Amino acid sequence: MNVTELARWRRRVWSSRRMRCLTPRTENPPSGPVLFAIVRNEMLRLPRFLQHYRTLGVTRFYFVANNCTDETVSYLREQSDVCLYQTPETFVRKEAWIDLLLRRHGVGRWCLVVDADELFDYPDAPRVGLPELCAYLDDRGDTAVHAILLDLYPAVPLEEVGYQSGADYFTMPWYFDPPESLRKVPRAFYKGSGLDHRLEGGSRERLFGVKSCCSKFPLFRYHPGMFLSDGQHYIEGARISPLRGILYHFKYLQDFAPHVREEIGRGQHWQGAREYKTYASVLRDQGAELQFHDERSIRYKGSAQLEALGLIIRPADFPKANRP
């Protein structure tokens, strides 16, 4: 066991001592993809999140609730397809929590690891469900799917968004920055397999000047030699598919500014919530004058639009769904 593996093992052991299951323990579902997510005060987004992934074909959800103060825990305990854990640990240990649950519930399975404000999409979804997508990946021998993390934002001030929990996001107009706003950045720890870069740029850099990663690997067939790295934005030990999906990122709702203030107070994100402090500075300086939408913004019109723009990639051998 090398130094990195030993450190990861110690983090898993510590996390297991501090993580408690709040729902009856049941056997893992016999088949189908499963989903893992860490949540804190996500009642605004959770109902739509669950509906989206159930429609795609997720058979079981594994959540870790971290110091929730709203109805998130009670709501998730009522869901029959949810296995809910709770931990009081600091949020910076989140990678250890996911690593632990993947080893407990995900070995040999197709797994999604996403946040509550992220909705996964890919060619012909939901006509092609996740089970069919995973079968295609198995036939190719691929074990992970890359996805663009696409920030969607409104054309109105955030306090005017008025999103209602459980509603379809796409009944409202959303916008995104053009594909050329993303750039490839070489990975410092590239090991000769997978992708040698990550994507940065997009609306968060334009609006706030932060260099956030704009790509993830949300779907993979997990084995114990595989792990997420770079703040869960990269995956090690996987064969990456040429198919590329999208994670719609619904960060910019009416709760954005209050959430930023709260996370600065908690100080549990990367480098003492450094990115959130940058958000707060811009929000404080510009207030209601802050404009997410500008002349470069593109109105979202559907996944076919994103495929035409090259954000979603469909391999030539990907089967098209039977359309009505």
C-alpha positions as CSV (number, residue, x, y, z in Angstrom):
1,M,0.0,0.0,0.0
2,N,1.6,3.3,-1.1
3,V,1.3,6.6,0.8
4,T,-1.7,7.8,-1.2
5,E,-3.6,4.6,-0.8
6,L,-2.8,4.6,3.0
7,A,-4.1,8.1,3.4
8,R,-7.4,7.2,1.5
9,W,-7.8,4.1,3.7
10,R,-7.4,6.2,6.9
11,R,-9.9,8.7,5.7
12,R,-12.4,5.9,4.9
13,V,-11.9,4.4,8.3
14,W,-12.5,7.7,10.1
15,S,-15.5,8.5,8.0
16,S,-17.1,5.1,8.7
17,R,-16.9,5.9,12.4
18,R,-18.7,9.2,12.0
19,M,-21.3,8.1,9.4
20,R,-24.7,6.8,10.5
21,C,-27.4,5.1,8.3
22,L,-30.8,6.6,9.0
23,T,-32.9,4.3,6.8
24,P,-33.6,0.6,7.1
25,R,-30.7,-1.4,5.7
26,T,-31.8,-3.2,2.5
27,E,-30.0,-5.3,0.0
28,N,-28.5,-3.5,-3.0
29,P,-30.8,-3.6,-6.0
30,P,-30.1,-6.5,-8.3
31,S,-29.5,-4.4,-11.4
32,G,-29.6,-1.0,-12.8
33,P,-27.5,2.2,-12.2
34,V,-27.3,3.7,-8.7
35,L,-26.6,7.2,-7.6
36,F,-24.5,8.8,-4.9
37,A,-24.8,12.4,-3.7
38,I,-23.9,14.6,-0.7
39,V,-26.6,17.1,0.3
40,R,-27.0,20.0,2.7
41,N,-30.2,22.0,2.8
42,E,-31.3,21.0,-0.7
43,M,-35.1,21.0,-0.4
44,L,-35.5,23.5,-3.2
45,R,-33.8,21.1,-5.7
46,L,-34.3,17.6,-4.4
47,P,-37.8,16.8,-5.7
48,R,-36.9,17.6,-9.3
49,F,-33.5,15.9,-8.9
50,L,-35.1,12.6,-7.8
51,Q,-37.7,12.8,-10.6
52,H,-35.1,13.4,-13.2
53,Y,-32.9,10.5,-12.3
54,R,-35.8,8.1,-11.7
55,T,-37.0,8.9,-15.2
56,L,-33.5,8.0,-16.6
57,G,-33.6,4.7,-14.7
58,V,-31.7,5.0,-11.5
59,T,-32.7,2.1,-9.2
60,R,-31.3,3.3,-5.8
61,F,-30.1,6.5,-4.3
62,Y,-27.4,6.8,-1.7
63,F,-27.3,10.2,0.0
64,V,-25.0,11.6,2.7
65,A,-26.7,14.4,4.6
66,N,-24.2,16.8,6.1
67,N,-25.4,19.1,8.9
68,C,-28.8,19.8,7.3
69,T,-31.0,22.4,9.0
70,D,-34.0,22.3,6.7
71,E,-36.4,19.4,5.8
72,T,-33.8,17.5,3.6
73,V,-33.3,14.6,6.1
74,S,-37.0,14.1,6.8
75,Y,-37.9,14.3,3.1
76,L,-35.3,11.8,2.1
77,R,-36.2,9.3,4.8
78,E,-39.7,9.1,3.3
79,Q,-38.4,8.0,-0.1
80,S,-38.6,4.2,-0.6
81,D,-35.7,4.1,-3.1
82,V,-33.3,6.2,-0.9
83,C,-30.6,4.9,1.5
84,L,-29.7,7.8,3.7
85,Y,-26.6,8.4,5.7
86,Q,-25.8,11.3,8.0
87,T,-22.5,12.7,9.2
88,P,-21.5,15.7,11.3
89,E,-18.0,15.8,9.8
90,T,-16.6,18.9,8.0
91,F,-17.6,19.1,4.4
92,V,-13.9,19.0,3.2
93,R,-14.0,15.2,3.9
94,K,-16.7,14.7,1.2
95,E,-14.4,12.6,-1.1
96,A,-13.9,10.1,1.7
97,W,-17.7,9.8,2.2
98,I,-18.3,9.0,-1.5
99,D,-15.3,6.6,-1.6
100,L,-16.6,4.7,1.4
101,L,-20.2,4.4,0.0
102,L,-18.9,3.4,-3.4
103,R,-17.0,0.5,-1.8
104,R,-20.0,-0.4,0.3
105,H,-22.7,-0.2,-2.4
106,G,-21.2,0.4,-5.8
107,V,-18.6,-2.3,-6.6
108,G,-19.2,-3.7,-10.0
109,R,-22.1,-1.4,-10.7
110,W,-22.7,1.6,-12.9
111,C,-22.7,4.6,-10.6
112,L,-23.6,8.2,-10.8
113,V,-21.9,10.7,-8.5
114,V,-23.5,14.1,-8.8
115,D,-24.6,17.1,-6.8
116,A,-28.2,18.1,-6.1
117,D,-27.9,21.0,-8.5
118,E,-26.6,18.8,-11.4
119,L,-28.9,17.0,-13.9
120,F,-27.1,14.6,-16.3
121,D,-28.1,14.5,-20.0
122,Y,-26.7,12.6,-23.0
123,P,-27.7,11.8,-26.6
124,D,-31.4,10.7,-27.0
125,A,-32.1,10.8,-23.2
126,P,-34.6,9.8,-21.8
127,R,-35.7,7.7,-24.8
128,V,-32.4,5.9,-24.3
129,G,-32.5,5.2,-20.6
130,L,-29.4,4.8,-18.4
131,P,-29.6,1.0,-18.5
132,E,-29.4,1.1,-22.3
133,L,-26.6,3.7,-22.2
134,C,-24.7,1.5,-19.7
135,A,-25.2,-1.6,-21.9
136,Y,-23.7,0.3,-24.8
137,L,-20.7,1.3,-22.7
138,D,-20.3,-2.3,-21.6
139,D,-20.3,-3.5,-25.2
140,R,-17.5,-1.0,-26.0
141,G,-15.5,-1.8,-22.9
142,D,-15.8,1.8,-21.6
143,T,-16.0,2.4,-17.9
144,A,-16.5,6.1,-17.5
145,V,-18.3,9.1,-19.2
146,H,-17.0,12.6,-19.4
147,A,-19.5,15.5,-19.1
148,I,-19.4,19.3,-19.5
149,L,-20.6,21.1,-16.4
150,L,-22.7,23.7,-18.0
151,D,-23.8,26.6,-15.9
152,L,-27.3,27.7,-16.8
153,Y,-28.4,31.2,-15.7
154,P,-31.4,33.4,-16.0
155,A,-31.8,36.7,-17.8
156,V,-33.3,38.4,-14.7
157,P,-31.8,39.2,-11.3
158,L,-31.5,36.1,-9.1
159,E,-34.0,37.3,-6.5
160,E,-36.6,37.3,-9.3
161,V,-36.1,33.7,-10.5
162,G,-38.9,32.4,-8.2
163,Y,-38.2,28.7,-8.9
164,Q,-40.7,26.5,-7.1
165,S,-39.5,23.2,-5.6
166,G,-40.4,20.2,-7.8
167,A,-41.1,22.3,-10.9
168,D,-39.5,21.5,-14.3
169,Y,-36.6,23.9,-14.6
170,F,-37.0,24.1,-18.4
171,T,-40.4,25.8,-18.3
172,M,-38.3,28.9,-17.6
173,P,-35.8,30.5,-20.1
174,W,-32.1,29.7,-19.3
175,Y,-28.9,30.9,-20.9
176,F,-25.3,29.7,-21.1
177,D,-21.9,31.0,-22.3
178,P,-20.7,29.9,-25.7
179,P,-18.5,26.8,-26.1
180,E,-15.5,28.9,-27.0
181,S,-15.6,30.3,-23.4
182,L,-14.2,26.9,-22.3
183,R,-10.5,26.1,-22.6
184,K,-8.4,23.0,-22.0
185,V,-6.0,23.2,-19.1
186,P,-3.3,20.5,-18.8
187,R,-3.6,18.2,-15.8
188,A,-0.6,18.5,-13.5
189,F,-0.8,14.8,-12.4
190,Y,-1.6,13.2,-15.8
191,K,-0.5,9.5,-15.6
192,G,-0.6,8.6,-19.3
193,S,-4.2,7.3,-19.4
194,G,-7.6,9.0,-19.7
195,L,-7.7,12.7,-20.5
196,D,-4.6,14.9,-20.2
197,H,-6.6,18.0,-19.5
198,R,-9.5,19.5,-17.6
199,L,-11.9,22.3,-18.8
200,E,-12.0,25.7,-17.2
201,G,-13.7,29.0,-18.1
202,G,-17.4,29.6,-18.7
203,S,-19.7,32.0,-17.0
204,R,-18.2,31.7,-13.5
205,E,-14.9,33.0,-14.8
206,R,-16.6,35.7,-16.8
207,L,-18.8,36.8,-13.9
208,F,-16.6,36.2,-10.9
209,G,-13.0,35.7,-12.1
210,V,-12.7,32.3,-10.6
211,K,-11.0,29.4,-12.4
212,S,-13.6,26.7,-11.7
213,C,-13.4,23.3,-13.3
214,C,-16.2,22.9,-15.9
215,S,-16.1,19.1,-16.5
216,K,-16.7,16.0,-14.5
217,F,-17.0,12.2,-14.8
218,P,-20.5,11.6,-13.4
219,L,-21.1,8.1,-14.6
220,F,-18.7,5.1,-14.3
221,R,-18.7,1.4,-13.6
222,Y,-17.0,1.2,-10.3
223,H,-14.2,-1.1,-9.2
224,P,-12.0,-0.7,-6.0
225,G,-9.0,0.5,-8.1
226,M,-11.0,3.5,-9.4
227,F,-11.4,6.8,-7.5
228,L,-12.5,10.4,-8.1
229,S,-9.9,13.1,-7.7
230,D,-9.4,16.8,-8.2
231,G,-12.4,17.6,-6.0
232,Q,-14.5,14.9,-7.7
233,H,-13.8,16.5,-11.1
234,Y,-11.5,13.8,-12.5
235,I,-11.5,10.0,-12.3
236,E,-8.5,7.6,-12.0
237,G,-8.4,4.0,-13.2
238,A,-11.1,4.2,-15.9
239,R,-11.4,3.8,-19.6
240,I,-13.2,6.9,-20.8
241,S,-15.9,6.7,-23.4
242,P,-15.8,8.9,-26.6
243,L,-19.4,9.7,-25.8
244,R,-19.7,13.0,-23.8
245,G,-22.7,14.2,-21.8
246,I,-23.8,17.3,-20.1
247,L,-24.4,18.2,-16.5
248,Y,-26.9,21.0,-16.3
249,H,-25.8,23.1,-13.4
250,F,-28.6,24.9,-11.6
251,K,-26.5,26.9,-9.2
252,Y,-28.1,30.3,-10.0
253,L,-31.5,30.2,-8.3
254,Q,-32.9,32.7,-5.8
255,D,-31.0,31.0,-3.0
256,F,-27.6,31.7,-4.5
257,A,-26.7,34.9,-2.5
258,P,-28.0,33.5,0.9
259,H,-26.1,30.3,0.2
260,V,-22.9,32.1,-0.5
261,R,-23.1,34.0,2.8
262,E,-23.8,30.8,4.7
263,E,-20.9,28.9,3.2
264,I,-18.5,31.7,4.0
265,G,-19.6,31.6,7.6
266,R,-19.1,27.8,7.7
267,G,-15.8,28.0,5.9
268,Q,-15.9,24.3,5.0
269,H,-15.2,24.5,1.2
270,W,-11.9,24.4,-0.5
271,Q,-9.3,26.8,1.0
272,G,-11.7,28.1,3.6
273,A,-14.5,28.9,1.1
274,R,-12.1,31.0,-1.1
275,E,-14.3,30.7,-4.2
276,Y,-17.4,31.7,-2.2
277,K,-15.6,34.8,-0.8
278,T,-15.0,35.8,-4.4
279,Y,-18.7,35.4,-5.2
280,A,-19.6,37.5,-2.2
281,S,-17.2,40.3,-3.1
282,V,-18.8,40.6,-6.6
283,L,-22.3,40.3,-5.2
284,R,-21.5,43.0,-2.6
285,D,-19.9,45.4,-5.2
286,Q,-22.5,45.0,-7.9
287,G,-25.6,44.0,-6.0
288,A,-28.8,44.1,-8.1
289,E,-26.6,45.5,-11.0
290,L,-24.9,42.1,-11.4
291,Q,-25.9,40.8,-14.9
292,F,-25.4,37.1,-15.7
293,H,-26.8,37.6,-19.2
294,D,-24.9,39.5,-21.8
295,E,-24.6,39.8,-25.6
296,R,-22.7,36.5,-25.8
297,S,-25.2,34.5,-23.9
298,I,-27.0,31.7,-25.8
299,R,-30.6,30.7,-25.0
300,Y,-30.9,27.0,-24.1
301,K,-33.1,25.2,-26.6
302,G,-32.5,21.5,-25.8
303,S,-29.9,18.8,-25.9
304,A,-29.9,18.6,-29.7
305,Q,-28.7,22.2,-29.7
306,L,-25.8,21.3,-27.4
307,E,-24.9,18.4,-29.6
308,A,-24.8,20.7,-32.7
309,L,-22.5,23.0,-30.7
310,G,-20.1,20.1,-29.9
311,L,-20.8,20.2,-26.1
312,I,-22.5,16.8,-26.2
313,I,-20.6,14.2,-28.3
314,R,-22.4,11.2,-29.9
315,P,-20.0,8.5,-31.2
316,A,-20.8,7.1,-34.7
317,D,-21.7,3.7,-33.2
318,F,-24.2,5.1,-30.7
319,P,-27.6,3.7,-31.4
320,K,-30.4,6.3,-32.0
321,A,-33.6,5.9,-30.0
322,N,-36.8,4.8,-31.7
323,R,-38.7,8.0,-32.2
324,P,-42.5,8.2,-32.3
